[in-house]
């Protein structure tokens, strides 16, 4: 997601990259200097600083991350909206969040802004999860392959790894299904892909009334545009790596 934020900043938008305290430990700090004041990085607490490593189950970690991050994210949005920059020149407009955190949409709208999920995975992966969510994909497979709308015949090893044995990874199954909890409420669904790469899948998803916006590929912005222009729009982007928990 970082490359998308850097591209937005170079195109004239004010961007704030937000990540959690635990995810920040595994991230390389980007150098935003070429974008001037257009690109900022903020940390929000996910409660990891108060937890001893290995003292939680995966379920407890996911619950704690959600509860603590919801509170700290809401507070950060309030602070940004009340800042002099936001009031005078750069009003906060939009929250882009990782698709595994659908509750971030509620936080954004409670604070008077809109938001939309960003999918870092191929659209075909999301489509497989969507079919499972709707009951079209049933596990275990009844035969060596399964045929799903807009996809070629798939074997078990072609499915996301957490589908190979759903009972072994219940947390990941839940996270994968939670992404659809409020997907019908969003106005934009951002995908790191492009039309010619996954044309059939994207066309099928559009026919399901999903407001897909393809903004890929996610490659370093320096290969796309080396210019750095100033901005008058503030975009708040929420980036968190839920699978990297302290």
C-alpha positions as a Markdown table, in Angstrom:
| # | Residue | x | y | z |
|---|---|---|---|---|
| 1 | Unk | 0.0 | 0.0 | 0.0 |
| 2 | Unk | 2.9 | 2.4 | 0.7 |
| 3 | Unk | 3.6 | 2.8 | -3.1 |
| 4 | Unk | 0.0 | 3.9 | -3.6 |
| 5 | Unk | 0.3 | 6.6 | -0.9 |
| 6 | Unk | 3.6 | 7.8 | -2.3 |
| 7 | Unk | 2.1 | 8.0 | -5.8 |
| 8 | Unk | -0.9 | 10.0 | -4.4 |
| 9 | Unk | 1.5 | 12.4 | -2.7 |
| 10 | Unk | 3.4 | 13.0 | -5.9 |
| 11 | Unk | 0.2 | 13.7 | -7.7 |
| 12 | Unk | -0.9 | 16.5 | -5.4 |
| 13 | Unk | -2.6 | 14.9 | -2.4 |
| 14 | Unk | -1.8 | 15.2 | 1.2 |
| 15 | Unk | -1.3 | 11.7 | 2.5 |
| 16 | Unk | -0.9 | 10.4 | 6.0 |
| 17 | Unk | 0.2 | 6.7 | 6.3 |
| 18 | Unk | -1.0 | 5.2 | 9.5 |
| 19 | Unk | 0.3 | 1.9 | 10.9 |
| 20 | Unk | 0.1 | 0.2 | 14.3 |
| 21 | Unk | 2.8 | -0.1 | 16.9 |
| 22 | Unk | 3.3 | -3.8 | 16.3 |
| 23 | Unk | 3.3 | -3.6 | 12.5 |
| 24 | Unk | 5.8 | -0.7 | 12.5 |
| 25 | Unk | 8.5 | -3.0 | 14.0 |
| 26 | Unk | 8.6 | -4.9 | 10.7 |
| 27 | Unk | 8.4 | -2.0 | 8.4 |
| 28 | Unk | 11.2 | 0.0 | 6.8 |
| 29 | Unk | 10.7 | 3.7 | 7.3 |
| 30 | Unk | 10.0 | 5.4 | 4.0 |
| 31 | Unk | 11.9 | 8.6 | 3.1 |
| 32 | Unk | 9.1 | 11.1 | 2.3 |
| 33 | Unk | 11.5 | 14.1 | 1.8 |
| 34 | Unk | 10.9 | 14.4 | -1.9 |
| 35 | Unk | 7.2 | 14.9 | -1.2 |
| 36 | Unk | 7.8 | 17.8 | 1.2 |
| 37 | Unk | 4.9 | 18.0 | 3.7 |
| 38 | Unk | 2.6 | 15.9 | 1.5 |
| 39 | Unk | 3.5 | 12.6 | 3.0 |
| 40 | Unk | 3.5 | 11.8 | 6.8 |
| 41 | Unk | 3.7 | 8.7 | 8.9 |
| 42 | Unk | 1.7 | 8.2 | 12.1 |
| 43 | Unk | 1.6 | 5.4 | 14.6 |
| 44 | Unk | -1.5 | 4.3 | 16.5 |
| 45 | Unk | -1.5 | 1.9 | 19.4 |
| 46 | Unk | -2.8 | -1.6 | 19.0 |
| 47 | Unk | -2.1 | -2.5 | 22.6 |
| 48 | Unk | 1.0 | -4.6 | 21.8 |
| 49 | Unk | 3.2 | -2.4 | 24.0 |
| 50 | Unk | 1.3 | -3.7 | 27.1 |
| 51 | Unk | 1.4 | -7.4 | 26.1 |
| 52 | Unk | 4.2 | -9.9 | 26.7 |
| 53 | Unk | 5.2 | -11.8 | 23.6 |
| 54 | Unk | 3.6 | -15.2 | 23.5 |
| 55 | Unk | 1.1 | -14.5 | 26.2 |
| 56 | Unk | -1.9 | -14.4 | 23.9 |
| 57 | Unk | -3.6 | -16.9 | 21.7 |
| 58 | Unk | -4.1 | -15.8 | 18.1 |
| 59 | Unk | -7.8 | -15.1 | 18.8 |
| 60 | Unk | -6.9 | -12.9 | 21.7 |
| 61 | Unk | -4.4 | -11.0 | 19.7 |
| 62 | Unk | -6.8 | -10.3 | 16.9 |
| 63 | Unk | -9.5 | -9.1 | 19.3 |
| 64 | Unk | -7.0 | -6.9 | 21.2 |
| 65 | Unk | -5.7 | -5.4 | 17.9 |
| 66 | Unk | -9.2 | -4.5 | 16.8 |
| 67 | Unk | -10.4 | -3.0 | 20.1 |
| 68 | Unk | -7.3 | -0.9 | 20.8 |
| 69 | Unk | -6.7 | 0.2 | 17.2 |
| 70 | Unk | -10.4 | 1.3 | 16.9 |
| 71 | Unk | -9.9 | 3.6 | 19.9 |
| 72 | Unk | -6.5 | 5.0 | 18.8 |
| 73 | Unk | -7.5 | 5.4 | 15.2 |
| 74 | Unk | -10.6 | 7.4 | 16.1 |
| 75 | Unk | -8.5 | 9.6 | 18.3 |
| 76 | Unk | -5.9 | 10.2 | 15.6 |
| 77 | Unk | -8.6 | 11.2 | 13.1 |
| 78 | Unk | -10.0 | 13.7 | 15.6 |
| 79 | Unk | -6.6 | 15.2 | 16.1 |
| 80 | Unk | -6.0 | 15.5 | 12.4 |
| 81 | Unk | -9.4 | 17.1 | 11.8 |
| 82 | Unk | -8.8 | 19.6 | 14.6 |
| 83 | Unk | -5.3 | 20.5 | 13.4 |
| 84 | Unk | -4.6 | 23.9 | 11.9 |
| 85 | Unk | -3.6 | 22.4 | 8.5 |
| 86 | Unk | -6.9 | 20.4 | 8.2 |
| 87 | Unk | -9.0 | 23.4 | 9.2 |
| 88 | Unk | -7.2 | 25.9 | 6.9 |
| 89 | Unk | -5.9 | 24.2 | 3.8 |
| 90 | Unk | -6.0 | 20.4 | 4.0 |
| 91 | Unk | -9.4 | 19.1 | 5.1 |
| 92 | Unk | -9.4 | 15.4 | 5.9 |
| 93 | Unk | -11.4 | 13.5 | 3.2 |
| 94 | Unk | -11.0 | 9.8 | 3.0 |
| 95 | Unk | -9.7 | 6.7 | 4.8 |
| 96 | Unk | -8.2 | 3.8 | 2.8 |
| 97 | Unk | -7.9 | 0.7 | 5.0 |
| 98 | Unk | -6.6 | -2.8 | 4.6 |
| 99 | Unk | -9.5 | -5.1 | 3.6 |
| 100 | Unk | -9.0 | -7.3 | 6.7 |
| 101 | Unk | -10.1 | -4.4 | 8.9 |
| 102 | Unk | -13.7 | -3.7 | 7.7 |
| 103 | Unk | -14.5 | -2.0 | 11.1 |
| 104 | Unk | -12.3 | 0.9 | 10.0 |
| 105 | Unk | -15.2 | 2.1 | 7.8 |
| 106 | Unk | -17.4 | 2.6 | 10.8 |
| 107 | Unk | -14.6 | 4.6 | 12.5 |
| 108 | Unk | -14.2 | 6.8 | 9.5 |
| 109 | Unk | -17.9 | 7.5 | 9.1 |
| 110 | Unk | -18.4 | 8.2 | 12.8 |
| 111 | Unk | -15.7 | 10.9 | 12.4 |
| 112 | Unk | -17.5 | 12.4 | 9.4 |
| 113 | Unk | -15.4 | 11.1 | 6.5 |
| 114 | Unk | -15.8 | 8.2 | 4.1 |
| 115 | Unk | -13.6 | 5.2 | 3.5 |
| 116 | Unk | -12.9 | 2.2 | 1.3 |
| 117 | Unk | -11.0 | -1.1 | 1.5 |
| 118 | Unk | -7.7 | -1.7 | -0.3 |
| 119 | Unk | -7.0 | -5.2 | -1.6 |
| 120 | Unk | -3.4 | -6.1 | -1.9 |
| 121 | Unk | -4.2 | -9.7 | -3.1 |
| 122 | Unk | -5.2 | -10.6 | -6.6 |
| 123 | Unk | -8.9 | -10.1 | -7.4 |
| 124 | Unk | -9.2 | -13.9 | -8.0 |
| 125 | Unk | -8.3 | -14.6 | -4.4 |
| 126 | Unk | -11.0 | -12.3 | -3.2 |
| 127 | Unk | -13.4 | -13.9 | -5.6 |
| 128 | Unk | -12.6 | -17.4 | -4.2 |
| 129 | Unk | -13.3 | -16.1 | -0.7 |
| 130 | Unk | -16.5 | -14.4 | -1.9 |
| 131 | Unk | -17.7 | -17.8 | -3.3 |
| 132 | Unk | -16.9 | -19.5 | 0.0 |
| 133 | Unk | -18.8 | -16.7 | 1.9 |
| 134 | Unk | -21.8 | -17.2 | -0.3 |
| 135 | Unk | -21.8 | -21.0 | 0.0 |
| 136 | Unk | -20.9 | -21.6 | -3.6 |
| 137 | Unk | -17.5 | -23.0 | -2.7 |
| 138 | Unk | -18.0 | -26.0 | -0.4 |
| 139 | Unk | -15.2 | -27.7 | 1.5 |
| 140 | Unk | -13.9 | -30.3 | 1.4 |
| 141 | Unk | -14.1 | -30.5 | -2.4 |
| 142 | Unk | -16.4 | -33.2 | -3.7 |
| 143 | Unk | -13.9 | -34.0 | -6.5 |
| 144 | Unk | -10.3 | -33.3 | -7.6 |
| 145 | Unk | -11.4 | -29.9 | -9.0 |
| 146 | Unk | -14.1 | -27.3 | -8.5 |
| 147 | Unk | -15.5 | -24.8 | -11.0 |
| 148 | Unk | -16.4 | -21.4 | -9.8 |
| 149 | Unk | -17.9 | -18.5 | -11.8 |
| 150 | Unk | -15.2 | -16.4 | -13.6 |
| 151 | Unk | -12.4 | -18.8 | -12.6 |
| 152 | Unk | -10.8 | -21.8 | -14.3 |
| 153 | Unk | -11.1 | -25.2 | -12.7 |
| 154 | Unk | -9.3 | -25.2 | -9.4 |
| 155 | Unk | -7.7 | -27.9 | -7.4 |
| 156 | Unk | -7.3 | -27.8 | -3.6 |
| 157 | Unk | -3.8 | -26.5 | -3.9 |
| 158 | Unk | -5.0 | -23.6 | -6.0 |
| 159 | Unk | -7.1 | -22.3 | -3.2 |
| 160 | Unk | -5.8 | -19.9 | -0.5 |
| 161 | Unk | -3.7 | -22.0 | 2.0 |
| 162 | Unk | -6.2 | -21.5 | 4.9 |
| 163 | Unk | -8.8 | -23.3 | 2.8 |
| 164 | Unk | -6.8 | -26.5 | 2.6 |
| 165 | Unk | -7.9 | -27.5 | 6.0 |
| 166 | Unk | -10.4 | -24.9 | 7.4 |
| 167 | Unk | -10.3 | -26.5 | 10.9 |
| 168 | Unk | -6.6 | -25.7 | 11.4 |
| 169 | Unk | -6.8 | -22.0 | 10.8 |
| 170 | Unk | -10.2 | -20.7 | 12.1 |
| 171 | Unk | -8.8 | -17.3 | 12.9 |
| 172 | Unk | -7.7 | -16.7 | 9.3 |
| 173 | Unk | -11.0 | -18.1 | 7.9 |
| 174 | Unk | -12.9 | -15.6 | 10.2 |
| 175 | Unk | -10.7 | -12.7 | 9.0 |
| 176 | Unk | -11.2 | -13.7 | 5.4 |
| 177 | Unk | -15.0 | -13.8 | 5.9 |
| 178 | Unk | -15.2 | -10.6 | 7.9 |
| 179 | Unk | -14.0 | -8.6 | 4.9 |
| 180 | Unk | -17.6 | -9.1 | 3.5 |
| 181 | Unk | -19.4 | -7.9 | 6.6 |
| 182 | Unk | -20.0 | -4.4 | 5.3 |
| 183 | Unk | -18.7 | -4.6 | 1.7 |
| 184 | Unk | -22.2 | -3.7 | 0.4 |
| 185 | Unk | -22.0 | -0.4 | 2.2 |
| 186 | Unk | -18.8 | 1.0 | 0.6 |
| 187 | Unk | -18.7 | 3.2 | -2.4 |
| 188 | Unk | -15.3 | 2.2 | -3.6 |
| 189 | Unk | -13.3 | -1.1 | -3.4 |
| 190 | Unk | -9.7 | -0.5 | -4.4 |
| 191 | Unk | -7.7 | -3.4 | -6.0 |
| 192 | Unk | -4.0 | -3.7 | -6.7 |
| 193 | Unk | -4.6 | -5.1 | -10.2 |
| 194 | Unk | -5.5 | -4.0 | -13.7 |
| 195 | Unk | -8.2 | -4.9 | -16.1 |
| 196 | Unk | -6.2 | -6.9 | -18.7 |
| 197 | Unk | -4.6 | -9.0 | -16.0 |
| 198 | Unk | -7.9 | -10.3 | -14.5 |
| 199 | Unk | -10.5 | -9.2 | -16.9 |
| 200 | Unk | -13.0 | -12.0 | -16.5 |
| 201 | Unk | -12.9 | -11.9 | -12.7 |
| 202 | Unk | -13.2 | -8.1 | -12.5 |
| 203 | Unk | -16.1 | -8.1 | -15.0 |
| 204 | Unk | -17.9 | -10.8 | -12.9 |
| 205 | Unk | -17.3 | -8.8 | -9.7 |
| 206 | Unk | -18.6 | -5.6 | -11.3 |
| 207 | Unk | -21.8 | -7.6 | -12.4 |
| 208 | Unk | -22.3 | -8.4 | -8.7 |
| 209 | Unk | -22.7 | -4.7 | -8.0 |
| 210 | Unk | -19.3 | -4.4 | -6.3 |
| 211 | Unk | -17.8 | -0.9 | -6.9 |
| 212 | Unk | -14.4 | -2.1 | -8.0 |
| 213 | Unk | -11.6 | 0.4 | -8.7 |
| 214 | Unk | -8.4 | -1.1 | -10.2 |
| 215 | Unk | -5.4 | 1.0 | -9.2 |
| 216 | Unk | -2.6 | -1.5 | -9.7 |
| 217 | Unk | 0.0 | -2.6 | -10.2 |
| 218 | Unk | 1.6 | -1.9 | -6.9 |
| 219 | Unk | 5.2 | -1.3 | -8.0 |
| 220 | Unk | 7.6 | 1.3 | -6.6 |
| 221 | Unk | 6.3 | 4.7 | -7.5 |
| 222 | Unk | 9.7 | 5.9 | -8.8 |
| 223 | Unk | 9.1 | 3.6 | -11.8 |
| 224 | Unk | 5.8 | 5.3 | -12.6 |
| 225 | Unk | 6.4 | 9.0 | -11.9 |
| 226 | Unk | 9.5 | 10.7 | -10.5 |
| 227 | Unk | 7.8 | 14.0 | -10.1 |
| 228 | Unk | 6.8 | 15.4 | -6.7 |
| 229 | Unk | 4.1 | 18.0 | -6.8 |
| 230 | Unk | 2.5 | 19.9 | -3.9 |
| 231 | Unk | -1.1 | 19.2 | -2.8 |
| 232 | Unk | -4.2 | 20.6 | -1.3 |
| 233 | Unk | -6.1 | 17.4 | -0.5 |
| 234 | Unk | -5.5 | 15.3 | 2.6 |
| 235 | Unk | -6.0 | 11.6 | 2.5 |
| 236 | Unk | -5.7 | 9.4 | 5.5 |
| 237 | Unk | -4.6 | 5.9 | 4.8 |
| 238 | Unk | -4.7 | 3.1 | 7.3 |
| 239 | Unk | -2.1 | 0.5 | 6.9 |
| 240 | Unk | -1.8 | -2.5 | 9.2 |
| 241 | Unk | -0.3 | -5.9 | 8.9 |
| 242 | Unk | -2.7 | -8.0 | 11.0 |
| 243 | Unk | -0.8 | -11.2 | 10.4 |
| 244 | Unk | 2.3 | -9.7 | 12.1 |
| 245 | Unk | 1.2 | -9.5 | 15.7 |
| 246 | Unk | 3.5 | -8.9 | 18.6 |
